[in-house]
Amino acid sequence: MIVITLTDCPPKVRGDLSKWLLEISTGVYVGNLSARVRDELWGRICEHVKDGRATMVYSNNGEQKLDFAVHNTTWVPVDYDGIKLVRKPGIKKREKNSDQIETEKAAMSRAEKFYQVQQIQKHQARKRSTAEYVVLDLETTGLNIAHDRMIEVAAIRVEEGREVSCYSSLIYCETVPETIVELTGITADKLKKEGKPIEQVLKELLEFIGDTRIVSHNASFDWRFLQQACKQNNILPGHPHITDTLNLARQKIEEVEDYKLLTLSKYFHFAILEPHRALADCRLTHQLYEKLKRIEAED
């Protein structure tokens, strides 16, 4: 996509532009051009515009997905740590003495530095929000949030694709269905000996997660169980942003019989150490998410 605006330009330039772009208003042209044609057209505009003014905004592959080019304008594109902005020109004022000029320069310098620091901090925060996340997984006594209970939780914190810390805990429970024992290996005796009270686990888990984005496989199941447990214990779970690897896998992978975590892990040849244990499943989900991100980047 490209948008070009012309002011005080010769008719020849406008006529030339109309061959390539659609004039949606006087002096405003839009359209889609290849990078080569766009650059050649802009060169011809700058050559023939004489005393007129021209501005071009076009799509690119940067973080903002756009870039600017100007000719004979007083508004100037500036780059603040990779973020393109257009700076408004200063208003001319009466001449000042040297002391006034130096004072204003110092003030402007401080203000600009402060602005640059703010932009850098915002840019870094945006990068952290995408590069840092927490993988969450639960094991429960069944599928019904009204009657079944959580028996194990785990979470791992990931930064720049690497696990940097983890949290894992069993939860005290009196009874565990035999089908769940066979699936997970977690027995009622084990939970009575090693499990913590649910209220303590919820507080520790939510503190570990903080306000970081959550990644989970079949996220709606895990999050609904966690919300129900928080509600029963008068704890606020917060409203984090959640990415579901189940949905991502459905969008990117076709050659599988189902989209269960173990099925996808076998498809990608991940090492499966402890199936249906929360911490091990977190690490499989972490591998799956990073793999799906690479597939998405290659598309």
HELIX and SHEET records of a PDB file:
HELIX    1   1 PRO A   11  SER A   18  1                                   8    
HELIX    2   2 ALA A   35  HIS A   48  1                                  14    
HELIX    3   3 SER A   98  ALA A  131  1                                  34    
HELIX    4   4 GLU A  178  THR A  184  1                                   7    
HELIX    5   5 ALA A  188  GLU A  194  1                                   7    
HELIX    6   6 ILE A  198  ILE A  209  1                                  12    
HELIX    7   7 ALA A  219  GLN A  232  1                                  14    
HELIX    8   8 THR A  245  LYS A  252  1                                   8    
HELIX    9   9 LEU A  261  TYR A  267  1                                   7    
HELIX   10  10 ALA A  278  GLU A  298  1                                  21    
SHEET    1   A 5 LEU A  22  SER A  25  0                                        
SHEET    2   A 5 VAL A  28  GLY A  31 -1                                        
SHEET    3   A 5 ILE A   2  THR A   7 -1                                        
SHEET    4   A 5 ARG A  53  SER A  59 -1                                        
SHEET    5   A 5 LEU A  66  HIS A  71 -1                                        
SHEET    1   B 2 VAL A  76  TYR A  80  0                                        
SHEET    2   B 2 ILE A  83  ARG A  87 -1                                        
SHEET    1   C 5 ARG A 162  LEU A 170  0                                        
SHEET    2   C 5 MET A 150  GLU A 159 -1                                        
SHEET    3   C 5 GLU A 132  THR A 140 -1                                        
SHEET    4   C 5 ILE A 214  SER A 216  1                                        
SHEET    5   C 5 ILE A 242  ASP A 244  1                                        
END                                                                             
